[in-house]
Amino acid sequence: MPVSPLELHRAYRRLFESADGRAVMEDLERRGSFMRSTFSTDPGRAAFDEGRRSLVLHVKHMLDQTNFINLKEITQ
């Protein structure tokens, strides 16, 4: 059964608000080039690094409550 976007957001928050979740997020940010350029003269390397960064950005999006305010209003 599919999970609603709001419930998925809540699951991400429960997971990443724990001490272990924060440690994992720090590791993902470091490995995923979150705060640095993914530029490379090797196109394959650049695409690989940008893919990693994209995943970190997705997790950050899912953790940001402002992205789900309208869904809360609809479901209440």
N, CA, C and O atoms as a CHARMM CRD file, in Angstrom:
* protein
*
  304
    1    1 MET  N      0.84900  -1.18300   0.00000 PROA 1      0.00000
    2    1 MET  CA     0.00000   0.00000   0.00000 PROA 1      0.00000
    3    1 MET  C      0.88900   1.23900   0.00000 PROA 1      0.00000
    4    1 MET  O      1.78600   1.34500   0.83600 PROA 1      0.00000
    5    2 PRO  N      0.66100   2.17800  -0.91800 PROA 2      0.00000
    6    2 PRO  CA     1.47500   3.40000  -0.98100 PROA 2      0.00000
    7    2 PRO  C      1.27200   4.27200   0.25300 PROA 2      0.00000
    8    2 PRO  O      0.19200   4.31100   0.84300 PROA 2      0.00000
    9    3 VAL  N      2.32300   4.95500   0.61700 PROA 3      0.00000
   10    3 VAL  CA     2.29000   5.87000   1.75600 PROA 3      0.00000
   11    3 VAL  C      2.07200   7.27400   1.21400 PROA 3      0.00000
   12    3 VAL  O      2.64600   7.64200   0.18900 PROA 3      0.00000
   13    4 SER  N      1.24300   8.06200   1.89900 PROA 4      0.00000
   14    4 SER  CA     0.99000   9.43300   1.44600 PROA 4      0.00000
   15    4 SER  C      2.26700  10.26200   1.59900 PROA 4      0.00000
   16    4 SER  O      3.11400   9.94700   2.43600 PROA 4      0.00000
   17    5 PRO  N      2.40800  11.32000   0.79500 PROA 5      0.00000
   18    5 PRO  CA     3.58800  12.18500   0.91400 PROA 5      0.00000
   19    5 PRO  C      3.76000  12.75700   2.32700 PROA 5      0.00000
   20    5 PRO  O      4.88500  12.87100   2.81300 PROA 5      0.00000
   21    6 LEU  N      2.66100  13.11200   2.98000 PROA 6      0.00000
   22    6 LEU  CA     2.74900  13.66100   4.33200 PROA 6      0.00000
   23    6 LEU  C      3.24700  12.60700   5.31700 PROA 6      0.00000
   24    6 LEU  O      4.08300  12.91000   6.16900 PROA 6      0.00000
   25    7 GLU  N      2.75500  11.38900   5.21600 PROA 7      0.00000
   26    7 GLU  CA     3.21700  10.31700   6.10300 PROA 7      0.00000
   27    7 GLU  C      4.67900   9.97800   5.83200 PROA 7      0.00000
   28    7 GLU  O      5.42900   9.68700   6.76300 PROA 7      0.00000
   29    8 LEU  N      5.08600  10.01200   4.57100 PROA 8      0.00000
   30    8 LEU  CA     6.48200   9.75800   4.23500 PROA 8      0.00000
   31    8 LEU  C      7.38000  10.85200   4.82700 PROA 8      0.00000
   32    8 LEU  O      8.44700  10.56100   5.36600 PROA 8      0.00000
   33    9 HSD  N      6.94200  12.10200   4.72200 PROA 9      0.00000
   34    9 HSD  CA     7.66100  13.22200   5.34800 PROA 9      0.00000
   35    9 HSD  C      7.82800  12.97700   6.84400 PROA 9      0.00000
   36    9 HSD  O      8.91700  13.14800   7.39100 PROA 9      0.00000
   37   10 ARG  N      6.75600  12.57900   7.49400 PROA 10     0.00000
   38   10 ARG  CA     6.80200  12.32200   8.94900 PROA 10     0.00000
   39   10 ARG  C      7.76500  11.17400   9.27200 PROA 10     0.00000
   40   10 ARG  O      8.47000  11.22200  10.28000 PROA 10     0.00000
   41   11 ALA  N      7.79600  10.15800   8.43200 PROA 11     0.00000
   42   11 ALA  CA     8.71600   9.03400   8.64700 PROA 11     0.00000
   43   11 ALA  C     10.16700   9.49200   8.51500 PROA 11     0.00000
   44   11 ALA  O     11.01400   9.12000   9.32800 PROA 11     0.00000
   45   12 TYR  N     10.45600  10.29900   7.49200 PROA 12     0.00000
   46   12 TYR  CA    11.80700  10.85200   7.33800 PROA 12     0.00000
   47   12 TYR  C     12.19000  11.64100   8.58700 PROA 12     0.00000
   48   12 TYR  O     13.30000  11.49400   9.09900 PROA 12     0.00000
   49   13 ARG  N     11.28100  12.47100   9.07600 PROA 13     0.00000
   50   13 ARG  CA    11.58900  13.30000  10.24500 PROA 13     0.00000
   51   13 ARG  C     11.85500  12.44000  11.48100 PROA 13     0.00000
   52   13 ARG  O     12.80800  12.68600  12.22000 PROA 13     0.00000
   53   14 ARG  N     11.01400  11.43600  11.70000 PROA 14     0.00000
   54   14 ARG  CA    11.23700  10.56200  12.86200 PROA 14     0.00000
   55   14 ARG  C     12.61500   9.90700  12.78700 PROA 14     0.00000
   56   14 ARG  O     13.33200   9.81800  13.78500 PROA 14     0.00000
   57   15 LEU  N     12.96700   9.45500  11.60000 PROA 15     0.00000
   58   15 LEU  CA    14.24100   8.77200  11.41400 PROA 15     0.00000
   59   15 LEU  C     15.42200   9.71900  11.60400 PROA 15     0.00000
   60   15 LEU  O     16.33600   9.42500  12.37500 PROA 15     0.00000
   61   16 PHE  N     15.40800  10.84600  10.91000 PROA 16     0.00000
   62   16 PHE  CA    16.57200  11.72400  10.90000 PROA 16     0.00000
   63   16 PHE  C     16.64700  12.68100  12.08500 PROA 16     0.00000
   64   16 PHE  O     17.65400  13.37200  12.24200 PROA 16     0.00000
   65   17 GLU  N     15.62200  12.74200  12.91800 PROA 17     0.00000
   66   17 GLU  CA    15.69700  13.56000  14.12700 PROA 17     0.00000
   67   17 GLU  C     16.33500  12.80600  15.28900 PROA 17     0.00000
   68   17 GLU  O     16.62800  13.39900  16.32700 PROA 17     0.00000
   69   18 SER  N     16.54900  11.51200  15.12100 PROA 18     0.00000
   70   18 SER  CA    17.23200  10.73600  16.16600 PROA 18     0.00000
   71   18 SER  C     18.73600  11.01500  16.10300 PROA 18     0.00000
   72   18 SER  O     19.23800  11.53400  15.10600 PROA 18     0.00000
   73   19 ALA  N     19.43800  10.67000  17.16200 PROA 19     0.00000
   74   19 ALA  CA    20.89400  10.87100  17.18400 PROA 19     0.00000
   75   19 ALA  C     21.56000  10.08200  16.05800 PROA 19     0.00000
   76   19 ALA  O     22.45700  10.59400  15.38800 PROA 19     0.00000
   77   20 ASP  N     21.13000   8.85200  15.85000 PROA 20     0.00000
   78   20 ASP  CA    21.68900   8.04500  14.76500 PROA 20     0.00000
   79   20 ASP  C     21.36500   8.67500  13.40800 PROA 20     0.00000
   80   20 ASP  O     22.21600   8.70400  12.51900 PROA 20     0.00000
   81   21 GLY  N     20.16500   9.16800  13.25100 PROA 21     0.00000
   82   21 GLY  CA    19.76900   9.79800  12.00300 PROA 21     0.00000
   83   21 GLY  C     20.60000  11.03100  11.69400 PROA 21     0.00000
   84   21 GLY  O     20.97900  11.26300  10.54600 PROA 21     0.00000
   85   22 ARG  N     20.88400  11.82800  12.73100 PROA 22     0.00000
   86   22 ARG  CA    21.72000  13.01300  12.52600 PROA 22     0.00000
   87   22 ARG  C     23.13400  12.61100  12.10700 PROA 22     0.00000
   88   22 ARG  O     23.73700  13.25800  11.25000 PROA 22     0.00000
   89   23 ALA  N     23.66000  11.54700  12.71000 PROA 23     0.00000
   90   23 ALA  CA    24.99700  11.06700  12.34600 PROA 23     0.00000
   91   23 ALA  C     25.01400  10.57700  10.89700 PROA 23     0.00000
   92   23 ALA  O     25.96200  10.84400  10.15800 PROA 23     0.00000
   93   24 VAL  N     23.97000   9.86500  10.49800 PROA 24     0.00000
   94   24 VAL  CA    23.87200   9.37500   9.12200 PROA 24     0.00000
   95   24 VAL  C     23.75100  10.55300   8.15200 PROA 24     0.00000
   96   24 VAL  O     24.36400  10.54500   7.08500 PROA 24     0.00000
   97   25 MET  N     22.95700  11.57100   8.52700 PROA 25     0.00000
   98   25 MET  CA    22.80400  12.73800   7.65200 PROA 25     0.00000
   99   25 MET  C     24.13600  13.44800   7.46600 PROA 25     0.00000
  100   25 MET  O     24.46000  13.86500   6.35400 PROA 25     0.00000
  101   26 GLU  N     24.90500  13.59100   8.52000 PROA 26     0.00000
  102   26 GLU  CA    26.22900  14.20700   8.40100 PROA 26     0.00000
  103   26 GLU  C     27.11900  13.41100   7.44400 PROA 26     0.00000
  104   26 GLU  O     27.83800  13.98800   6.62900 PROA 26     0.00000
  105   27 ASP  N     27.06400  12.10000   7.54900 PROA 27     0.00000
  106   27 ASP  CA    27.85100  11.25400   6.64900 PROA 27     0.00000
  107   27 ASP  C     27.38000  11.40500   5.20300 PROA 27     0.00000
  108   27 ASP  O     28.20000  11.52300   4.29300 PROA 27     0.00000
  109   28 LEU  N     26.07000  11.40200   4.98900 PROA 28     0.00000
  110   28 LEU  CA    25.53800  11.58100   3.63700 PROA 28     0.00000
  111   28 LEU  C     25.93900  12.93300   3.05200 PROA 28     0.00000
  112   28 LEU  O     26.29200  13.02600   1.87600 PROA 28     0.00000
  113   29 GLU  N     25.88200  13.97900   3.87500 PROA 29     0.00000
  114   29 GLU  CA    26.27600  15.31200   3.40600 PROA 29     0.00000
  115   29 GLU  C     27.74900  15.32700   2.99300 PROA 29     0.00000
  116   29 GLU  O     28.11400  15.92000   1.97800 PROA 29     0.00000
  117   30 ARG  N     28.58100  14.67100   3.78700 PROA 30     0.00000
  118   30 ARG  CA    30.01600  14.62300   3.48800 PROA 30     0.00000
  119   30 ARG  C     30.27900  13.82200   2.21000 PROA 30     0.00000
  120   30 ARG  O     31.00200  14.27700   1.32400 PROA 30     0.00000
  121   31 ARG  N     29.69900  12.65100   2.12300 PROA 31     0.00000
  122   31 ARG  CA    29.92100  11.77900   0.96800 PROA 31     0.00000
  123   31 ARG  C     29.20400  12.28000  -0.28300 PROA 31     0.00000
  124   31 ARG  O     29.62400  11.99400  -1.40400 PROA 31     0.00000
  125   32 GLY  N     28.12500  13.02700  -0.08600 PROA 32     0.00000
  126   32 GLY  CA    27.30800  13.46900  -1.20400 PROA 32     0.00000
  127   32 GLY  C     27.64700  14.84500  -1.72100 PROA 32     0.00000
  128   32 GLY  O     26.87300  15.42600  -2.48300 PROA 32     0.00000
  129   33 SER  N     28.79200  15.38100  -1.32300 PROA 33     0.00000
  130   33 SER  CA    29.23500  16.70000  -1.80400 PROA 33     0.00000
  131   33 SER  C     28.15600  17.75500  -1.62100 PROA 33     0.00000
  132   33 SER  O     27.93000  18.58200  -2.50400 PROA 33     0.00000
  133   34 PHE  N     27.49500  17.72200  -0.47800 PROA 34     0.00000
  134   34 PHE  CA    26.37700  18.63200  -0.23500 PROA 34     0.00000
  135   34 PHE  C     26.80900  20.09000  -0.23000 PROA 34     0.00000
  136   34 PHE  O     26.09000  20.94200  -0.75100 PROA 34     0.00000
  137   35 MET  N     27.94600  20.39000   0.33400 PROA 35     0.00000
  138   35 MET  CA    28.38000  21.78300   0.46800 PROA 35     0.00000
  139   35 MET  C     29.58100  22.10900  -0.41700 PROA 35     0.00000
  140   35 MET  O     30.27500  23.09900  -0.18100 PROA 35     0.00000
  141   36 ARG  N     29.82700  21.29300  -1.42200 PROA 36     0.00000
  142   36 ARG  CA    30.93900  21.60400  -2.31600 PROA 36     0.00000
  143   36 ARG  C     30.56600  21.24300  -3.75200 PROA 36     0.00000
  144   36 ARG  O     29.59100  20.53300  -4.00000 PROA 36     0.00000
  145   37 SER  N     31.34400  21.73500  -4.66200 PROA 37     0.00000
  146   37 SER  CA    31.07300  21.53800  -6.07800 PROA 37     0.00000
  147   37 SER  C     31.23100  20.06600  -6.47500 PROA 37     0.00000
  148   37 SER  O     32.05700  19.34000  -5.92300 PROA 37     0.00000
  149   38 THR  N     30.42500  19.65600  -7.43600 PROA 38     0.00000
  150   38 THR  CA    30.55400  18.30400  -7.98600 PROA 38     0.00000
  151   38 THR  C     31.24000  18.35800  -9.35300 PROA 38     0.00000
  152   38 THR  O     31.25800  17.36600 -10.08100 PROA 38     0.00000
  153   39 PHE  N     31.79900  19.50800  -9.69500 PROA 39     0.00000
  154   39 PHE  CA    32.46000  19.65800 -10.99600 PROA 39     0.00000
  155   39 PHE  C     33.64100  18.70500 -11.12300 PROA 39     0.00000
  156   39 PHE  O     34.41300  18.51100 -10.18400 PROA 39     0.00000
  157   40 SER  N     33.75800  18.12400 -12.29500 PROA 40     0.00000
  158   40 SER  CA    34.90200  17.29100 -12.64600 PROA 40     0.00000
  159   40 SER  C     35.09100  17.38100 -14.15200 PROA 40     0.00000
  160   40 SER  O     34.12400  17.51400 -14.90200 PROA 40     0.00000
  161   41 THR  N     36.33400  17.30700 -14.58400 PROA 41     0.00000
  162   41 THR  CA    36.58800  17.27100 -16.02900 PROA 41     0.00000
  163   41 THR  C     36.18400  15.93000 -16.63300 PROA 41     0.00000
  164   41 THR  O     36.03800  15.80900 -17.85000 PROA 41     0.00000
  165   42 ASP  N     36.00700  14.93300 -15.78900 PROA 42     0.00000
  166   42 ASP  CA    35.52800  13.61300 -16.23000 PROA 42     0.00000
  167   42 ASP  C     33.99700  13.62200 -16.14600 PROA 42     0.00000
  168   42 ASP  O     33.44800  13.65900 -15.04500 PROA 42     0.00000
  169   43 PRO  N     33.30800  13.58700 -17.27300 PROA 43     0.00000
  170   43 PRO  CA    31.84700  13.66300 -17.25300 PROA 43     0.00000
  171   43 PRO  C     31.18700  12.54400 -16.44000 PROA 43     0.00000
  172   43 PRO  O     30.17000  12.76800 -15.78300 PROA 43     0.00000
  173   44 GLY  N     31.76200  11.35200 -16.48600 PROA 44     0.00000
  174   44 GLY  CA    31.21400  10.24400 -15.71100 PROA 44     0.00000
  175   44 GLY  C     31.30500  10.50400 -14.22000 PROA 44     0.00000
  176   44 GLY  O     30.37300  10.22000 -13.46800 PROA 44     0.00000
  177   45 ARG  N     32.45100  11.05200 -13.79700 PROA 45     0.00000
  178   45 ARG  CA    32.64600  11.37600 -12.37500 PROA 45     0.00000
  179   45 ARG  C     31.69400  12.48000 -11.93400 PROA 45     0.00000
  180   45 ARG  O     31.11400  12.41800 -10.85000 PROA 45     0.00000
  181   46 ALA  N     31.53800  13.48900 -12.78500 PROA 46     0.00000
  182   46 ALA  CA    30.63300  14.59800 -12.47700 PROA 46     0.00000
  183   46 ALA  C     29.19700  14.09000 -12.33100 PROA 46     0.00000
  184   46 ALA  O     28.49200  14.48800 -11.40400 PROA 46     0.00000
  185   47 ALA  N     28.76200  13.21600 -13.24100 PROA 47     0.00000
  186   47 ALA  CA    27.40800  12.66500 -13.17800 PROA 47     0.00000
  187   47 ALA  C     27.22600  11.81500 -11.92100 PROA 47     0.00000
  188   47 ALA  O     26.19100  11.89800 -11.26000 PROA 47     0.00000
  189   48 PHE  N     28.22200  11.00300 -11.59100 PROA 48     0.00000
  190   48 PHE  CA    28.15500  10.16600 -10.39200 PROA 48     0.00000
  191   48 PHE  C     28.04000  11.03200  -9.14200 PROA 48     0.00000
  192   48 PHE  O     27.18500  10.79400  -8.28900 PROA 48     0.00000
  193   49 ASP  N     28.90900  12.04200  -9.03900 PROA 49     0.00000
  194   49 ASP  CA    28.89500  12.91900  -7.86400 PROA 49     0.00000
  195   49 ASP  C     27.59400  13.71200  -7.76700 PROA 49     0.00000
  196   49 ASP  O     27.06400  13.91100  -6.67400 PROA 49     0.00000
  197   50 GLU  N     27.08500  14.15900  -8.90200 PROA 50     0.00000
  198   50 GLU  CA    25.82600  14.91200  -8.88200 PROA 50     0.00000
  199   50 GLU  C     24.66300  14.01100  -8.49200 PROA 50     0.00000
  200   50 GLU  O     23.71500  14.47000  -7.85500 PROA 50     0.00000
  201   51 GLY  N     24.71900  12.74300  -8.86200 PROA 51     0.00000
  202   51 GLY  CA    23.70700  11.78100  -8.42700 PROA 51     0.00000
  203   51 GLY  C     23.70000  11.62500  -6.92200 PROA 51     0.00000
  204   51 GLY  O     22.63700  11.59500  -6.30300 PROA 51     0.00000
  205   52 ARG  N     24.87200  11.52600  -6.33300 PROA 52     0.00000
  206   52 ARG  CA    24.97300  11.45000  -4.86700 PROA 52     0.00000
  207   52 ARG  C     24.38500  12.70600  -4.22600 PROA 52     0.00000
  208   52 ARG  O     23.60600  12.63400  -3.27600 PROA 52     0.00000
  209   53 ARG  N     24.77700  13.85400  -4.76900 PROA 53     0.00000
  210   53 ARG  CA    24.30800  15.12400  -4.22000 PROA 53     0.00000
  211   53 ARG  C     22.79000  15.23300  -4.33400 PROA 53     0.00000
  212   53 ARG  O     22.12700  15.73300  -3.42600 PROA 53     0.00000
  213   54 SER  N     22.24700  14.76500  -5.45200 PROA 54     0.00000
  214   54 SER  CA    20.80600  14.80800  -5.66800 PROA 54     0.00000
  215   54 SER  C     20.05700  14.01500  -4.59400 PROA 54     0.00000
  216   54 SER  O     18.99300  14.43800  -4.14200 PROA 54     0.00000
  217   55 LEU  N     20.59600  12.89000  -4.19100 PROA 55     0.00000
  218   55 LEU  CA    19.96100  12.09200  -3.15500 PROA 55     0.00000
  219   55 LEU  C     19.95700  12.82500  -1.81400 PROA 55     0.00000
  220   55 LEU  O     18.95800  12.79700  -1.09500 PROA 55     0.00000
  221   56 VAL  N     21.06200  13.47700  -1.47700 PROA 56     0.00000
  222   56 VAL  CA    21.11800  14.25600  -0.23200 PROA 56     0.00000
  223   56 VAL  C     20.10000  15.39400  -0.29000 PROA 56     0.00000
  224   56 VAL  O     19.41100  15.66700   0.69400 PROA 56     0.00000
  225   57 LEU  N     20.00700  16.05200  -1.43300 PROA 57     0.00000
  226   57 LEU  CA    19.03300  17.13400  -1.58400 PROA 57     0.00000
  227   57 LEU  C     17.60100  16.61700  -1.42200 PROA 57     0.00000
  228   57 LEU  O     16.75700  17.30500  -0.84900 PROA 57     0.00000
  229   58 HSD  N     17.32900  15.42800  -1.91500 PROA 58     0.00000
  230   58 HSD  CA    15.99900  14.83500  -1.75300 PROA 58     0.00000
  231   58 HSD  C     15.68800  14.60200  -0.27400 PROA 58     0.00000
  232   58 HSD  O     14.60000  14.93700   0.19400 PROA 58     0.00000
  233   59 VAL  N     16.63000  14.03600   0.44800 PROA 59     0.00000
  234   59 VAL  CA    16.41100  13.79500   1.88400 PROA 59     0.00000
  235   59 VAL  C     16.17200  15.11900   2.59500 PROA 59     0.00000
  236   59 VAL  O     15.26500  15.22000   3.42100 PROA 59     0.00000
  237   60 LYS  N     16.97200  16.13400   2.28700 PROA 60     0.00000
  238   60 LYS  CA    16.79200  17.45700   2.89300 PROA 60     0.00000
  239   60 LYS  C     15.40000  18.00900   2.57500 PROA 60     0.00000
  240   60 LYS  O     14.74800  18.59100   3.44100 PROA 60     0.00000
  241   61 HSD  N     14.95200  17.82500   1.34300 PROA 61     0.00000
  242   61 HSD  CA    13.61700  18.26800   0.95200 PROA 61     0.00000
  243   61 HSD  C     12.54600  17.55700   1.79200 PROA 61     0.00000
  244   61 HSD  O     11.59700  18.18400   2.26300 PROA 61     0.00000
  245   62 MET  N     12.71100  16.26100   1.96600 PROA 62     0.00000
  246   62 MET  CA    11.73500  15.48900   2.73100 PROA 62     0.00000
  247   62 MET  C     11.71500  15.87900   4.21000 PROA 62     0.00000
  248   62 MET  O     10.69600  15.70900   4.88000 PROA 62     0.00000
  249   63 LEU  N     12.81500  16.39300   4.71500 PROA 63     0.00000
  250   63 LEU  CA    12.88900  16.79700   6.12400 PROA 63     0.00000
  251   63 LEU  C     12.34300  18.20300   6.36100 PROA 63     0.00000
  252   63 LEU  O     12.00800  18.55300   7.49300 PROA 63     0.00000
  253   64 ASP  N     12.25300  19.00000   5.31700 PROA 64     0.00000
  254   64 ASP  CA    11.83600  20.39600   5.44700 PROA 64     0.00000
  255   64 ASP  C     10.31000  20.48600   5.55700 PROA 64     0.00000
  256   64 ASP  O      9.58700  20.23500   4.59300 PROA 64     0.00000
  257   65 GLN  N      9.85100  20.84100   6.73100 PROA 65     0.00000
  258   65 GLN  CA     8.41900  20.88300   7.01000 PROA 65     0.00000
  259   65 GLN  C      7.68100  21.89700   6.13600 PROA 65     0.00000
  260   65 GLN  O      6.49800  21.71400   5.85100 PROA 65     0.00000
  261   66 THR  N      8.35300  22.95000   5.71300 PROA 66     0.00000
  262   66 THR  CA     7.67000  23.95700   4.90000 PROA 66     0.00000
  263   66 THR  C      7.22500  23.39400   3.55200 PROA 66     0.00000
  264   66 THR  O      6.33900  23.96000   2.91200 PROA 66     0.00000
  265   67 ASN  N      7.81900  22.30600   3.12000 PROA 67     0.00000
  266   67 ASN  CA     7.40100  21.67000   1.86800 PROA 67     0.00000
  267   67 ASN  C      6.09400  20.90100   2.00400 PROA 67     0.00000
  268   67 ASN  O      5.52600  20.45800   1.00600 PROA 67     0.00000
  269   68 PHE  N      5.61200  20.74100   3.24100 PROA 68     0.00000
  270   68 PHE  CA     4.43700  19.90000   3.48500 PROA 68     0.00000
  271   68 PHE  C      3.30600  20.63300   4.19700 PROA 68     0.00000
  272   68 PHE  O      2.32800  20.01200   4.61200 PROA 68     0.00000
  273   69 ILE  N      3.43400  21.94600   4.34100 PROA 69     0.00000
  274   69 ILE  CA     2.41200  22.73400   5.04400 PROA 69     0.00000
  275   69 ILE  C      1.06400  22.60100   4.36400 PROA 69     0.00000
  276   69 ILE  O      0.06300  22.36800   5.04200 PROA 69     0.00000
  277   70 ASN  N      1.00100  22.74000   3.05400 PROA 70     0.00000
  278   70 ASN  CA    -0.26500  22.63600   2.33700 PROA 70     0.00000
  279   70 ASN  C     -0.89200  21.26900   2.47700 PROA 70     0.00000
  280   70 ASN  O     -2.11700  21.16600   2.54800 PROA 70     0.00000
  281   71 LEU  N     -0.10200  20.22300   2.51800 PROA 71     0.00000
  282   71 LEU  CA    -0.65100  18.87300   2.69300 PROA 71     0.00000
  283   71 LEU  C     -1.28300  18.71800   4.06100 PROA 71     0.00000
  284   71 LEU  O     -2.30500  18.04300   4.19000 PROA 71     0.00000
  285   72 LYS  N     -0.70100  19.32700   5.08600 PROA 72     0.00000
  286   72 LYS  CA    -1.27300  19.25600   6.43700 PROA 72     0.00000
  287   72 LYS  C     -2.63800  19.92600   6.45400 PROA 72     0.00000
  288   72 LYS  O     -3.57700  19.41800   7.06700 PROA 72     0.00000
  289   73 GLU  N     -2.74900  21.07100   5.77700 PROA 73     0.00000
  290   73 GLU  CA    -4.02600  21.77800   5.75100 PROA 73     0.00000
  291   73 GLU  C     -5.09200  20.96500   5.03500 PROA 73     0.00000
  292   73 GLU  O     -6.25500  20.98000   5.43600 PROA 73     0.00000
  293   74 ILE  N     -4.71400  20.26100   3.99100 PROA 74     0.00000
  294   74 ILE  CA    -5.65800  19.46300   3.21800 PROA 74     0.00000
  295   74 ILE  C     -6.13900  18.25800   4.01600 PROA 74     0.00000
  296   74 ILE  O     -7.31100  17.89100   3.93800 PROA 74     0.00000
  297   75 THR  N     -5.24000  17.63700   4.78800 PROA 75     0.00000
  298   75 THR  CA    -5.59600  16.39700   5.48300 PROA 75     0.00000
  299   75 THR  C     -6.23500  16.63800   6.85100 PROA 75     0.00000
  300   75 THR  O     -6.70400  15.69500   7.48800 PROA 75     0.00000
  301   76 GLN  N     -6.25800  17.86200   7.29800 PROA 76     0.00000
  302   76 GLN  CA    -6.86400  18.11500   8.62700 PROA 76     0.00000
  303   76 GLN  C     -8.32100  18.44300   8.52400 PROA 76     0.00000
  304   76 GLN  O     -8.97400  18.68000   9.54100 PROA 76     0.00000
